[in-house]
Amino acid sequence: MPNSTQNTIDDKTQAAITERPKSKLAFDEAVLAMPGGVNSPVRAFKSVGGHPVFIQKAKGAYLWDIDQNKYIDYVGSWGPAILGHAHPDVIRAIQETAEKGTSFGAPTLLETQLAQCVIRLVPSIEKVRFVNSGTEALMSVIRLARAYTGRNKIIKFAGCYHGHADQLLVKAGSGATTLGIPDSPGVPESTARDTLTAVYNDADSVAKLLEQYKNQVAGILIEPVAGNMGCIPPKPGFLEALRELATQHQTLLIFDEVMTGFRVALGGAQERYGVMPDITALGKIIGGGLPVAAYGASHAIMDTVAPVGPMYQAGTLSGNPLAMAAGLSTLQLLEAPGLYPGLESITQTLAEGLLERAHRYHIPVYGTQVGAMTTLFFTETPVYDYETALKSNRQHFQQFFWSMLNQGIYLAPSQFEAGFVSLAHTPQDIEATLDAAEIAFQTMTV
């Protein structure tokens, strides 16, 4: 881990923390009702200091807080808002569906329609099961891999976050890294014992585990593009090597595409890189901003799931009609020709522009970008795994974060999160962001 001084707030950052009085009052009230005043830890702003901004509304590429400040948004509800916020077609689909009822606990046509859309778009999926969160999807995926193979151990990668299920909170990234607690109390040693940790972008580390635990590994679980230790792309040949190892050892290759699905390409990372997993987890964009996730695989694997097969998994609100309508509308809009090249191009303009301006003022940074995901790491050394990501200077990130926020640019309050660009962002938004970044870099203490 970086030294402890990088978790403190320096004087310059402290001076830049601008009070937003209504948000401050709202946070003071929230901490009395919820742990840390939030329902997901990274929202608490602990790694950047100050208090969180409370959002009142969003439209397109913009957010407004309850103090009436407007921001260009690069969080996008942590990924789902690829169309921008409150897209009129998605809102209309939700409204029309809500008029018929919000939940039935029974099959609907919308479930089948969204399932058929997912199967058409995601190369490896022949059948799909909807759930309500990414964590739930990954819990189910692990159970499915174990049920199908009859094995218990799972290989994951240091810094990859797959939700807060007990067996996956081992060297997790994202919020766990932000708070400095990569493992969580309450996770029994007996549960974590079957989770093996490999090094991202290092196929040899996986090969060694597969040999050491021969015929014991049910699945190799990976974010094909890491997003929860910042955006880190796979090195050329890395995913292909995992596919070969999984086949050789008769274990399942599992892609967590909760973040990358429909974002780095219409068919996700598996389409972009041409590597087919055995099981895929999806989330975020698949729900159009509502709580939806899914997992899917071949007929043979998915027929292990009840009521066809013996592996039990259920959910009272799974396939909720509002969520199905929002997801279906979103994916249908994303099928329009020519969207993804333009989205990638504007993201690349942002990523390259940030690097150029940082270097102009001799700020040590390293940038990554895949599709509509990007991260600016405050380190001059290349970032390709968890350990290299942790070399980032968190005080520099704090200074940058607050300068940008004060100029109306809303970034994730953590060095270890990806930034997301949407189809609603305009060239003018990107230019305004780069202008703000230039001021941030110019005034930064190095």
Beta strands, then each sheet from edge to edge (+ up, - down):
strand 1: 55-59
strand 2: 62-65
strand 3: 70-73
strand 4: 127-131
strand 5: 153-157
strand 6: 195-198
strand 7: 217-222
strand 8: 252-257
strand 9: 279-282
strand 10: 293-297
strand 11: 366-370
strand 12: 373-377
strand 13: 409-410
strand 14: 419-420
sheet 1: 1+ 2- 3+ 13+
sheet 2: 4+ 10- 9+ 8+ 7+ 5+ 6+
sheet 3: 11+ 12- 14+
end
